[in-house]
Amino acid sequence: MLEKVIGFLESATSSANDVLYTYILVILLILGGIYFTFRTRFVQFRLLKEQIRCVTEKPSDGKGVSSFQALMVSTASRVGTGNIIGVSTALCLGGFGSVFWMWLIAIIGSASAFVESTLAQIYKKKGPDGSYGGPAYYIQTALKCKPLAIIFSVFLILTYGFGFNMLASYNLQSTFSTYGFYDEKITPWIIGLILAVIVGYCLMGGGSRVVKITSFLVPIMGVAYILVAVLIVVLNFKLLPDVFRTIFTEAFDIKAIFGGFSGSCVMFGIKRGLFSNEAGVGSAPNASASAEVSHPAKQGLVQVLSVFIDTILVCSATAFMCMCSGVEPTKEISGAPYVQLALSSTLGKFGPIFITVAMILFAFTTLLGNLYYVDKCIIFIMGKIPSKKFMRVYYIIASLVIFVGAGLSADLLWNIADITMGGMTIINMPVILFLGKYAFRALKDYDKQRKQGKTPVFKAKNIGLPHDVDYWK
């Protein structure tokens, strides 16, 4: 009976996904990203040096959340199990051409990331522990539409509190499937339980502990992962020309693309690219709003860097270590097994162990980063900071969700995550398209002050902001 219900849900969610990503999101994300790219005058390339400089700045008073810490929280959510399992799935089901479309959605999407994070800074609120904000707040303040803001918050909670966290838990336990002790009926639940208990313990420590843990772990795991990927590519450098040829040949194989569009490299590239970098989704602005900066454009630039770190570096690292291994991707080995086989072919027994350790760190930081977003949306919906009793109950539920996700179907979990994330994007992208003019004005103001040799300092009146905001007066 349970198998029939899961089978029905898989079929229904798969059909909904086909419609969502074939007709709606592909147009919204690509055209929106192109529009933002031109309106910001290619901010993702033009101000690359400035992005690196901004991320090293600290709050002027030495207190509050720095740009780097906000970047680490958003990167903790972005750089996760999807960078390994998602890329592997895209390669196995969509082919090598999906890598090109992941790159494209990241490059043009980074301009969307700039706009949404700059808006989050402009419309951020003052709280007892510093600033906070995100799409729900700029929807409420600028559009005066709290019902839409609440709907967005509900989608975010479903996406990050349920869909992504269950998927991260499943992805982590799946990496143990190559070991002899793995029992598909028992092992997933044991791993899910251990992960749920550890995450629950960290959550009970409060938001400050989340920021500190992610700030420490994300750089370490990211650098180690990329170094191993570079090592594998160097050891198999003779295969690189064929890999690049295949990427571009399959990316523009018109017959293959339009013969089965919903299962093509374009769709898998866009789905997994969006899942990974989240540009335009409306998640990262929740972390961006917490940073203490002198100008909103600074945090927008920092989030552009986050998209590059996620897709151009980490996702590409996974893709190339798999593609240069010589192991052919197939539907039967999609997910963790493909990555582990790829590493085994070059690094022997060390390969699967390394991926397991990387997945533990990726999953852990993803779960904490996701729940940081959920915290902010719960506060918005309730209109106040919930009581300690309420938060304890919520943390227990969040931990149970992680436990349950470890034992469910991979296809169902991917479909649920894609649908709820799509719901967030359908709300956020039109909103930032409408409000984008204020982000463009902020960027122009930032550029003007830089050219004058000043340290950019923002004032709302300088861009003719018609809305009442807590900061920038």
C-alpha positions as CSV (number, residue, x, y, z in Angstrom):
1,M,0.0,0.0,0.0
2,L,2.8,2.4,1.0
3,E,4.7,1.6,-2.2
4,K,1.6,2.4,-4.3
5,V,1.1,5.8,-2.6
6,I,4.8,6.7,-3.1
7,G,4.5,5.6,-6.7
8,F,1.5,7.8,-7.3
9,L,3.2,10.7,-5.6
10,E,6.3,10.2,-7.7
11,S,4.2,10.2,-10.9
12,A,2.2,13.3,-9.9
13,T,5.1,15.4,-8.8
14,S,7.1,14.4,-11.9
15,S,4.3,15.7,-14.2
16,A,4.0,18.9,-12.2
17,N,7.8,19.3,-12.5
18,D,7.7,18.9,-16.3
19,V,5.2,21.7,-16.6
20,L,7.0,24.0,-14.1
21,Y,10.5,23.7,-15.6
22,T,9.6,23.3,-19.3
23,Y,7.2,26.2,-19.6
24,I,7.6,28.6,-16.7
25,L,10.9,28.6,-14.8
26,V,13.1,28.3,-17.9
27,I,11.6,31.5,-19.3
28,L,11.5,33.3,-16.0
29,L,15.1,32.5,-14.9
30,I,16.9,32.9,-18.2
31,L,15.1,36.0,-19.5
32,G,15.1,37.6,-16.0
33,G,18.8,36.9,-15.6
34,I,19.6,38.3,-19.0
35,Y,17.6,41.5,-18.2
36,F,19.4,42.0,-14.9
37,T,22.8,41.3,-16.5
38,F,22.3,44.1,-19.0
39,R,20.7,46.5,-16.5
40,T,23.6,46.1,-14.1
41,R,26.0,46.4,-17.0
42,F,27.4,42.9,-16.4
43,V,28.0,43.4,-12.7
44,Q,29.1,39.7,-12.3
45,F,32.1,40.4,-14.5
46,R,32.7,44.1,-14.2
47,L,33.1,44.2,-10.4
48,L,34.8,40.9,-9.8
49,K,37.7,42.5,-7.9
50,E,35.2,44.5,-5.8
51,Q,33.3,41.3,-4.9
52,I,36.5,39.9,-3.4
53,R,37.2,43.1,-1.5
54,C,33.7,43.4,-0.1
55,V,33.7,39.9,1.3
56,T,36.7,40.7,3.5
57,E,35.1,43.9,5.1
58,K,34.1,43.8,8.7
59,P,31.3,45.8,10.4
60,S,32.5,49.3,11.2
61,D,31.7,48.9,14.9
62,G,33.2,45.5,15.1
63,K,29.9,44.0,16.0
64,G,27.1,42.2,14.1
65,V,27.2,39.8,11.3
66,S,30.0,40.4,8.7
67,S,29.6,40.1,5.0
68,F,31.8,37.0,5.2
69,Q,29.6,35.3,7.8
70,A,26.4,36.1,5.8
71,L,28.2,34.7,2.8
72,M,29.1,31.5,4.7
73,V,25.5,31.0,5.8
74,S,24.1,31.4,2.3
75,T,27.0,29.3,0.9
76,A,26.3,26.6,3.5
77,S,22.8,26.2,2.1
78,R,24.0,26.5,-1.6
79,V,27.1,24.3,-1.3
80,G,25.6,21.1,-0.1
81,T,24.8,17.5,-1.1
82,G,23.3,18.8,-4.4
83,N,26.8,19.8,-5.5
84,I,27.7,16.1,-5.5
85,I,24.5,14.1,-5.9
86,G,22.7,16.7,-8.0
87,V,25.5,17.1,-10.5
88,S,26.0,13.3,-10.6
89,T,22.2,12.8,-11.3
90,A,22.3,15.5,-14.1
91,L,25.3,13.8,-15.8
92,C,23.7,10.3,-15.6
93,L,20.2,11.3,-16.7
94,G,20.9,14.4,-18.8
95,G,24.3,13.8,-20.2
96,F,27.5,15.8,-20.2
97,G,25.8,18.7,-22.0
98,S,23.9,19.5,-18.7
99,V,27.1,21.0,-17.3
100,F,27.1,23.8,-19.9
101,W,23.5,24.7,-18.9
102,M,24.5,24.7,-15.3
103,W,27.2,27.1,-16.1
104,L,24.9,29.3,-18.1
105,I,22.2,29.5,-15.4
106,A,24.9,30.4,-12.8
107,I,26.5,33.1,-14.9
108,I,23.3,35.0,-15.8
109,G,21.6,34.0,-12.5
110,S,24.4,35.7,-10.5
111,A,22.9,39.1,-11.7
112,S,19.6,38.0,-10.2
113,A,21.4,37.1,-7.0
114,F,22.9,40.6,-6.9
115,V,19.5,42.3,-7.3
116,E,17.6,40.2,-4.7
117,S,20.4,40.5,-2.1
118,T,20.7,44.3,-2.6
119,L,17.0,44.6,-2.2
120,A,17.1,42.6,1.0
121,Q,19.7,45.0,2.4
122,I,17.7,48.1,1.4
123,Y,14.5,46.8,3.1
124,K,16.1,45.1,6.1
125,K,14.6,45.5,9.5
126,K,16.1,46.4,12.9
127,G,16.0,43.7,15.6
128,P,17.3,43.2,19.1
129,D,20.2,41.1,17.8
130,G,21.0,43.1,14.6
131,S,19.4,43.3,11.2
132,Y,17.2,40.8,9.4
133,G,15.1,40.6,6.3
134,G,14.6,38.9,3.0
135,P,11.9,38.6,0.2
136,A,9.0,38.5,2.7
137,Y,10.1,41.8,4.0
138,Y,10.6,43.6,0.7
139,I,7.3,42.2,-0.5
140,Q,5.5,43.5,2.6
141,T,7.3,46.9,2.7
142,A,7.5,47.8,-1.0
143,L,4.4,46.1,-2.4
144,K,2.2,46.3,0.8
145,C,1.1,42.8,0.2
146,K,1.5,40.7,3.4
147,P,-0.6,37.7,2.1
148,L,1.9,37.2,-0.8
149,A,4.8,37.6,1.7
150,I,3.3,34.9,3.9
151,I,2.7,32.6,0.9
152,F,6.4,33.0,0.0
153,S,7.4,32.3,3.6
154,V,5.4,29.1,3.6
155,F,7.0,27.9,0.3
156,L,10.4,28.6,1.8
157,I,9.6,26.6,5.0
158,L,8.4,23.7,2.8
159,T,11.5,23.9,0.6
160,Y,14.2,24.3,3.2
161,G,12.6,22.8,6.3
162,F,11.2,19.8,4.5
163,G,12.1,19.2,0.8
164,F,15.8,20.1,0.9
165,N,16.5,18.8,4.4
166,M,14.9,15.4,3.6
167,L,16.8,15.2,0.4
168,A,20.1,16.1,2.1
169,S,19.5,13.4,4.6
170,Y,18.8,10.8,1.9
171,N,21.8,11.9,-0.2
172,L,24.1,11.5,2.8
173,Q,23.0,8.0,3.7
174,S,23.1,6.9,0.0
175,T,26.9,7.4,0.1
176,F,27.2,4.5,2.5
177,S,25.5,2.1,0.0
178,T,28.9,1.1,-1.4
179,Y,30.1,-0.3,1.9
180,G,29.7,-4.0,2.9
181,F,27.8,-3.2,6.1
182,Y,25.0,-1.3,4.3
183,D,21.5,-2.8,4.7
184,E,18.9,-0.9,2.7
185,K,16.2,-1.6,5.2
186,I,18.1,-0.6,8.4
187,T,21.2,1.5,7.6
188,P,19.3,4.6,6.2
189,W,17.3,4.9,9.3
190,I,20.3,4.6,11.6
191,I,22.2,7.3,9.7
192,G,19.1,9.5,9.6
193,L,18.8,9.2,13.3
194,I,22.4,10.0,14.1
195,L,22.2,13.1,11.7
196,A,18.9,14.2,13.3
197,V,20.3,14.1,16.8
198,I,23.5,16.0,15.9
199,V,21.6,18.7,14.0
200,G,19.0,19.0,16.8
201,Y,21.8,19.5,19.3
202,C,23.3,22.4,17.3
203,L,19.9,24.0,16.8
204,M,19.3,24.1,20.5
205,G,22.4,26.2,20.7
206,G,20.8,29.1,18.8
207,G,21.5,31.1,15.7
208,S,24.9,32.3,16.8
209,R,26.2,28.8,16.9
210,V,24.8,28.1,13.4
211,V,26.8,31.1,12.1
212,K,30.0,30.1,13.8
213,I,29.8,26.4,12.8
214,T,29.1,27.2,9.1
215,S,31.8,29.9,9.0
216,F,34.4,27.3,10.2
217,L,33.3,24.3,8.2
218,V,32.4,25.7,4.7
219,P,35.8,27.0,3.7
220,I,37.6,23.9,4.8
221,M,35.3,21.5,3.0
222,G,35.1,23.6,-0.1
223,V,38.9,23.9,-0.5
224,A,39.6,20.3,0.2
225,Y,36.9,19.1,-2.3
226,I,38.2,21.4,-5.1
227,L,41.8,20.3,-4.5
228,V,40.9,16.6,-4.8
229,A,38.9,17.4,-8.0
230,V,41.9,19.3,-9.4
231,L,44.2,16.3,-8.6
232,I,41.9,13.9,-10.4
233,V,41.7,16.1,-13.5
234,V,45.5,16.5,-13.5
235,L,46.0,12.7,-13.3
236,N,43.5,12.3,-16.2
237,F,44.4,15.4,-18.2
238,K,44.6,13.5,-21.5
239,L,40.8,13.0,-21.3
240,L,40.1,16.8,-21.0
241,P,39.8,17.6,-24.7
242,D,37.2,14.8,-25.2
243,V,35.3,16.0,-22.1
244,F,35.0,19.6,-23.3
245,R,34.1,18.4,-26.8
246,T,31.3,16.2,-25.4
247,I,30.0,19.0,-23.1
248,F,29.5,21.4,-26.0
249,T,28.4,18.8,-28.5
250,E,25.7,17.4,-26.2
251,A,24.6,20.9,-25.0
252,F,23.7,21.9,-28.5
253,D,22.4,18.6,-29.8
254,I,19.1,20.0,-31.0
255,K,17.5,16.6,-31.9
256,A,18.3,15.2,-28.4
257,I,17.0,18.3,-26.7
258,F,13.7,18.7,-28.4
259,G,13.1,15.0,-28.8
260,G,12.5,14.7,-25.1
261,F,12.8,18.2,-23.6
262,S,11.7,17.4,-20.1
263,G,14.5,14.8,-19.8
264,S,17.1,16.7,-21.8
265,C,20.4,18.1,-20.7
266,V,18.8,21.6,-20.8
267,M,16.2,20.7,-18.2
268,F,18.6,18.8,-15.9
269,G,21.2,21.6,-16.2
270,I,18.6,24.2,-15.2
271,K,17.0,22.1,-12.5
272,R,20.3,21.1,-10.8
273,G,21.9,24.5,-11.5
274,L,18.9,26.3,-9.8
275,F,18.9,23.7,-7.0
276,S,22.6,24.3,-6.4
277,N,23.1,28.1,-6.8
278,E,19.5,29.2,-5.9
279,A,20.0,32.5,-7.8
280,G,16.6,34.2,-8.0
281,V,14.9,31.7,-5.7
282,G,14.8,34.1,-2.8
283,S,16.7,32.1,-0.2
284,A,20.1,33.9,0.0
285,P,18.6,37.3,0.7
286,N,17.5,36.1,4.1
287,A,21.2,35.7,5.0
288,S,22.2,38.8,3.1
289,A,19.9,41.0,5.1
290,S,21.7,40.1,8.4
291,A,25.1,41.6,7.2
292,E,26.2,44.9,8.6
293,V,27.5,46.9,5.6
294,S,27.8,50.6,4.7
295,H,26.0,50.1,1.3
296,P,23.4,47.5,0.1
297,A,25.3,47.0,-3.2
298,K,28.2,45.5,-1.2
299,Q,26.2,42.5,0.0
300,G,24.8,42.1,-3.5
301,L,28.3,41.8,-4.8
302,V,29.1,39.3,-2.1
303,Q,26.2,37.1,-3.2
304,V,27.4,37.2,-6.8
305,L,30.6,35.6,-5.5
306,S,28.6,33.0,-3.6
307,V,27.0,31.8,-6.9
308,F,30.4,31.5,-8.6
309,I,31.8,29.6,-5.6
310,D,28.9,27.2,-5.7
311,T,28.5,26.4,-9.4
312,I,31.6,27.5,-11.3
313,L,33.9,26.0,-8.6
314,V,32.2,23.3,-6.6
315,C,29.7,21.9,-9.1
316,S,32.3,22.0,-11.9
317,A,34.7,20.2,-9.5
318,T,32.2,17.3,-9.2
319,A,31.5,17.3,-12.9
320,F,35.1,17.2,-14.0
321,M,36.2,14.6,-11.4
322,C,33.4,12.4,-12.8
323,M,33.9,13.1,-16.5
324,C,37.7,12.8,-16.4
325,S,37.5,9.4,-14.6
326,G,36.6,7.4,-17.7
327,V,33.6,5.9,-15.9
328,E,30.5,6.2,-18.2
329,P,27.4,7.6,-16.5
330,T,24.3,5.5,-16.6
331,K,20.8,5.7,-15.1
332,E,21.5,2.7,-12.9
333,I,24.5,4.4,-11.1
334,S,23.1,7.9,-10.9
335,G,23.7,9.8,-7.6
336,A,26.4,8.9,-5.0
337,P,27.4,5.6,-6.6
338,Y,28.6,7.3,-9.9
339,V,30.8,9.8,-8.0
340,Q,32.3,7.1,-5.8
341,L,33.0,4.8,-8.8
342,A,34.6,7.8,-10.6
343,L,36.9,8.5,-7.6
344,S,37.7,4.8,-7.1
345,S,39.0,4.5,-10.7
346,T,41.6,7.1,-9.9
347,L,42.2,7.2,-6.2
348,G,41.3,3.6,-5.3
349,K,39.8,2.9,-1.9
350,F,40.4,6.5,-0.7
351,G,37.9,7.8,-3.2
352,P,34.6,6.5,-1.7
353,I,35.9,7.4,1.8
354,F,36.7,10.9,0.8
355,I,33.2,11.4,-0.8
356,T,31.5,10.0,2.3
357,V,33.5,12.5,4.5
358,A,32.7,15.3,2.1
359,M,29.0,14.4,2.1
360,I,28.9,14.4,5.9
361,L,30.3,18.0,6.0
362,F,28.2,19.1,3.0
363,A,25.0,17.7,4.5
364,F,25.6,19.0,7.9
365,T,26.2,22.6,6.8
366,T,23.4,22.4,4.3
367,L,20.9,21.4,7.0
368,L,22.0,24.2,9.4
369,G,22.0,26.8,6.6
370,N,18.5,25.7,5.5
371,L,17.1,25.9,9.0
372,Y,18.6,29.4,9.5
373,Y,16.3,30.5,6.6
374,V,13.3,28.7,8.1
375,D,13.9,30.5,11.5
376,K,13.6,33.9,9.8
377,C,10.4,33.0,8.0
378,I,8.7,31.6,11.1
379,I,9.5,34.9,12.8
380,F,7.9,36.8,9.9
381,I,4.7,34.8,9.8
382,M,4.3,35.0,13.6
383,G,5.2,38.7,13.7
384,K,7.5,38.2,16.7
385,I,10.3,36.0,18.0
386,P,8.6,32.7,19.1
387,S,8.8,31.5,22.7
388,K,11.5,29.0,23.7
389,K,8.9,26.3,24.1
390,F,7.6,26.8,20.5
391,M,11.2,26.8,19.1
392,R,12.0,23.5,21.0
393,V,9.0,21.9,19.4
394,Y,10.0,23.2,16.0
395,Y,13.5,22.0,16.4
396,I,12.2,18.5,17.3
397,I,10.0,18.5,14.2
398,A,12.9,19.7,12.0
399,S,15.1,16.9,13.4
400,L,12.3,14.3,12.7
401,V,12.0,15.5,9.1
402,I,15.7,14.8,8.7
403,F,15.3,11.4,10.2
404,V,12.3,10.5,7.9
405,G,14.0,11.8,4.7
406,A,16.9,9.3,5.0
407,G,14.5,6.4,4.3
408,L,12.3,7.8,1.5
409,S,12.5,7.5,-2.3
410,A,15.1,9.6,-4.0
411,D,12.9,10.5,-7.0
412,L,10.0,11.6,-4.8
413,L,12.4,13.8,-2.7
414,W,13.9,15.4,-5.8
415,N,10.5,16.1,-7.2
416,I,9.1,17.7,-4.0
417,A,12.2,19.9,-3.6
418,D,12.0,21.0,-7.2
419,I,8.3,21.9,-6.9
420,T,8.5,23.9,-3.7
421,M,11.7,25.7,-4.9
422,G,9.8,26.5,-8.1
423,G,7.0,28.0,-6.1
424,M,9.5,30.3,-4.3
425,T,11.0,31.4,-7.6
426,I,7.6,32.1,-9.3
427,I,6.9,34.6,-6.5
428,N,10.4,36.1,-6.0
429,M,11.5,36.6,-9.6
430,P,8.5,38.8,-10.7
431,V,8.9,40.8,-7.5
432,I,12.5,41.6,-8.0
433,L,11.9,42.4,-11.6
434,F,9.4,45.0,-10.4
435,L,11.6,46.4,-7.6
436,G,14.8,45.9,-9.5
437,K,15.0,49.7,-10.4
438,Y,16.0,50.4,-6.7
439,A,18.8,47.9,-6.9
440,F,20.0,49.4,-10.2
441,R,20.0,52.9,-8.6
442,A,21.9,51.6,-5.6
443,L,24.5,50.1,-7.8
444,K,24.8,53.4,-9.8
445,D,25.2,55.2,-6.5
446,Y,27.9,52.7,-5.4
447,D,29.8,53.1,-8.7
448,K,29.6,56.9,-8.5
449,Q,31.1,57.0,-4.9
450,R,33.9,54.5,-5.9
451,K,34.9,56.7,-8.8
452,Q,35.1,59.7,-6.5
453,G,37.5,57.7,-4.3
454,K,35.0,57.5,-1.4
455,T,34.1,54.5,0.7
456,P,30.5,54.0,-0.5
457,V,27.9,54.9,2.1
458,F,24.2,54.6,1.3
459,K,21.3,56.9,2.0
460,A,17.8,56.0,0.9
461,K,17.1,59.6,-0.4
462,N,20.0,59.3,-2.9
463,I,18.0,56.8,-5.0
464,G,14.6,58.4,-4.4
465,L,13.3,55.4,-2.4
466,P,9.6,56.1,-1.8
467,H,9.2,53.5,1.0
468,D,9.8,53.9,4.7
469,V,12.8,51.7,5.8
470,D,14.5,51.1,9.1
471,Y,18.0,51.8,7.9
472,W,19.7,54.2,5.5
473,K,18.1,57.4,6.7
